Amino acid sequence: MSEELTDRQMAGEYDVVVVGGGAAGLSAAVTLGRALRSVLVIDAGEPRNAPAAGVHGFLSRDGIDPRELLELGRTEARDYGADVVEGLAVAARSTADPTAGAKPAFEVELADGRTVGARRLLVTTGLTDVLPDIEGIRERWGRDVLHCPYCHGWEVRNKAIGILGSGPMALHQTLLFRQWSPNVTLFLNDAVEPTEEEWEQLAARSITVVDGKVQALEVTDDALRGVVLATGKVIPMEAVVTGPRLEARSAVLESLGVPSVEHPMGVGSHVEVNPMGGATSVPGVWAAGNVADLMGQVMASAASGVMAGAAINADLIMEETTSAVREARQAALSH
């Protein structure tokens, strides 16, 4: 990442510090930059979608390399005056002065010891996919091991697709992927117990069901060839779908007293925010993107960043207006 900021440049206070430089964070930075706010984006350089060959469902950018999309976003953010720095934010603390009306203010700490001040804080750190402990899953993740049909279904259409039972979404994923291929197999993997109604649905959709635990994936010539059961039997497959546990990357928010909680669908943990802009339970702190919305695709994350940026700007405007009114009243009393 170009344009590393010096310690001197980071010594000042920004209107907004954005922790996380993905689609949500960069979209917020562009929105805030266009609103003439001083913005710093801190990016750890660990995008969740890095293993994927392309971003899908993003209008006008379908199939773009994830890294290229981020580089374009950084350029746009910088064009509107935002600073972008590479680094890992590990914690933040409130520096609000009670004698100054307790206006929100924060200090963000990076892993290398640098700190930076902010009037407002937006956290867009995303999530971590916790994959099943099956040999070969992580190496093929984002390639021919998938999770979202809207992200990757077109690329595996009409292929032999295996759904690895690993959690509460397995049956839902199975029925979804049936839209993209008539050749879908559900591996129960000792983790899924279909109900009578679900068995009926699977049969009606001509979905094959395989009992027994999955041990590994069979890969030849850098391509998935099949699913290996604990018995040693190999079921030929061209793509595999799994449902990872989705864990919010919430360390910075946790350090401020914003907890991550279990998602109501049982698929992982997320941070609860106000749906109208992303405000958290701590005044002056917002969250956007996958850290709050586990299911959001890249375009949805970008949209949430725009909304959060607008909400933060509005909040700053009200703070500045309140201060201006107070100063005007004091000036009038002094005459």
N, C-alpha and C positions, 0 to 999 in steps of 0.2 A: 504494500500500500504506500502510495507516494505522499509527500508533504507531511512528514512526521512533525508533530508539534514539539516545540522546545519547552523546557520547564517554565521559562518565563511566560510563554504564551498560555500555558495551562494555569498560571498563578492567578489569573483574573477570574471574575465571576461571570458566568454565562446566564442569559435569560433561562435557557433550557439545556440540560444535559440529557442526551438520549443514550441509554445503555443498551447496545445491540444494534448492529448495522445491517439487518436484513431488510426485507420488503417493508415491514411495518415501520422500523426505525428510520429508514431513509425517506419514506413517504412523509413521515411526520417532519423530518428535517427540511424537506422541500417546502411543505406547507408553512412551517414556521419561518423559514428563510424568506419566503414571499411576503410574509407579514412583517418583515424587517426586524425579526428577532435575532439575537445572537445565539447560535446553536453549536453545540459540540456533540458529535456522534462518537462513541467509544465502541469499537468493533473488535471482538476477540478472534475473528477470522475462522469461525467454526460453524458454517451454515449447515443446518440440518439436511438440506437437500443436495449437499455436495456430491454424493454418490450417483445422483440421477443424471442421465444423459441430457435431459431437457426439462424445462418448465412448461406445463400444459395448463390450459384453462385461463391463460392470461391474454386478454384480447390484444391483438397486434404483435404479440411477442411469443406466440405459441411455438414451442420447441426450442426456445433459446437456451443456451448453456446457462446454468444457474450462476456461474461466476461472471459471465458477461453481463447478465442482468444486474448484478450487484455493482459492477464497475460503472455501468451506465447510470445507475442510481447515485453512486458517489459523485460522479461528474455533475449530475444535475443539482445535487445538494450543494456542492461547492460553488456552482454557478450562481446560486442565490445567497452565497456568503457563509454557508455552514462550514465548520471545521470537522474533519474526520481523522481520528487517530486510532492506530492499532494498539490494542491493549485489553487486558482482562480486568473488568471491574469486579471487585470481590466483596465490597461492602459500601454502605452509605450511612450517614448520620445526619440528624437535624442540627443545624447551627442557628436556628431562629433565636432572635434576641427578644426576650419577653418585654423589655423596655421599649421596643419599637413596634408595639402592637402585635407581636407574635406573627409577623409575616413569615410565610414558609421560606425556608432557606436550607440548603443541603451541601454537604461535602461528600464527594465520591472518591473512594480509595481504589487505586489500581494495584494489581499484584506486584508490580515493580516498585511500589512505594510512592508513585506520583499521586497527587490529589488535585481535585478541581472543584470549584464552587458553582452552585446553581441556584437560581430562584425557584425553579421548578424541575422536577425529575420525571422522565418517561422511561420505563423499562420495557424493552422489546426483545428479551433474551431467548424467546422461543422455548422449545422443549427437547427432551432426549427420548429417543425410541429405545425402550428396553426390550430387546428381542428374545425370543425363546431360546433355551439352551439346546440347540440342535446343530450338529456339525454342518458347516457350510452356509448357514443362514446369513451371518454377518458379511462374509466375503461376497455374497451375491446380492446383498441388500441394495435396492434402488436400481438393479439391473434386471434380473429375471426373478427376484424375490420382491414382491410388491405388497401394498396394503390398500391402496385407494383406486377404485376403478375409474374415477373421473380424472385421475392423474395419469394412469397407465393402461387403462382398459383397451383403448384403441390399438395400442402397440402389441397387445397379445390377443387381439380378436381372433376368434375361430381356432385358437390353439388349445392344446390339452392343458387345462389349468387345475392345479390342486390347491385346495383350501386347507391349511393346517389348523386344526382345532387347538386354540390356545387361550380362549377367553370368551366372554359373554357376547362378542360381536361375530363369532364364527358363522352362525347360521345366517345372520344378516349379510355378511360378506358373500357367503355361498350363493344366496339368491340374487344378490346384486351382480356378481360376475357371470351368472347364467345369461344375463342380457348380452354379454360380449362373446359368449361361446356356448355352443351346444355340448361341449365336451368338458364338463366340470365334475371334479371328484372332491368329496369332503372326507378328509382324514380325521377321524374322531380323536386320535392321539391320546386316548385315556383322559381327555380333558373336556369332552363335550358329550352331553346326554340329551339327544333330541326328545322333545315331547311327542306325544301321539300326533298332535296337529302338525308338528314340524316334520315328522316322518312322512306324513301324507303330502306335505308341500314338496319335499325332496323327491318323492316318487312321481308326483304329478309333473314335475319339471325335468324328469329323466336324469336326475343327478345321482351319480354313483357314490356310495358310501363305503369307506374302508375302515374296518375296526383295527385296533392294535396301536401300539406306540410307535411314533416316528423316531428313527435313530439319527438319520443324516440325509443329506442331499447328494445325489450322484452327479458329478460334474466331469465332463470330458471336453477337451479342446476349448476350454474357457466358455462352456455353455452348459446350462442345466439340462440334464438328461432324464432324471427320475428322482423319486422319493424312496428312500430305503427304510423299511420297517425294522423293528427290533428283531424280528424273525429272520432277517436277511433278505426277505423278498423285496424286489425292486419294482415299483410301479412307474412306468414311463410317464414323464411329465415334461412340458416345455416351459411352464411358468408356475410359480408357487406364490400363494397369498397367505400372509400371516397378519395377525393383529397384535402388534407390540403394545406393551404398557407405555402410556404416554406420560412422562414426568416433566412438569414445568421446571425450567431452569430459574429458580426463584430465590437464589441465595441473596442477591442484593435487596430484593423486596423483603425477605425474611429478616434481614439485618435492620430494617426500618419498622418492623412489627407488622408487616403485611404477610399473613400466613398463606401457604398453599393448602388447598383442601381437596378431598376426594371428589372427583367428578360424579355427578348423579347417575351417569350411564355406566359407572364402574370400570372405565377404561384407563384411569390414571388420575393424576393430580393437576389442578390448575389454580389460578389466582382469580378470585371473584372481583369483578369490577362493575361499575355502573355502565349498562349497555349504551347509554347516550354519551359516548366520549371516552370511556375507559378510566374514570376516576376510581382510585382505590379507597380503602377505609382510612388512609392517612392523608390529611390535607396537603396538597402540593405534590402528590405522587400519583402518577398515572401508569397504566400498563396497557399494552396493545399487542396484537399478533397472537401467536400460538401459546405464549405464556398464560394468556387468559382464555383463548379460544382454541381448544385442542383439535378441533375438526377443521379449522379454517385453512383453505388452500392459499396459495401465494397471493392471488388477487384479493381475497377477503382480508388477508393480513395487511396488504397495502392500503386497502380502504379503511381498516381500523386505525392505521397510522395517520391517515389524513384526518379522520374524525378526532383523534386524540390531539393532534397538532392544533386543530381549530379550537377545541375545548380549552386547551392550555392557554392559547393566545387570548381567548375571551376572559379567562380567569385573571390573567395578568392585566388586561385592560381594566377590569373592575377594581383590582388592587390599586392601579395607577390613578384611576378616577377618584377613588375614595381618598387617596393621599392628596390629590389636587384640590378636592373640595375642602379638606381639612386645612390646607395651606391658604386657600382663598379666604376661608372664614377667619383664620388667624390674622391674615393681612388686613382684613376689614376691621377687626377689633383694634388693631394697632393704630389706626388712623383716627 
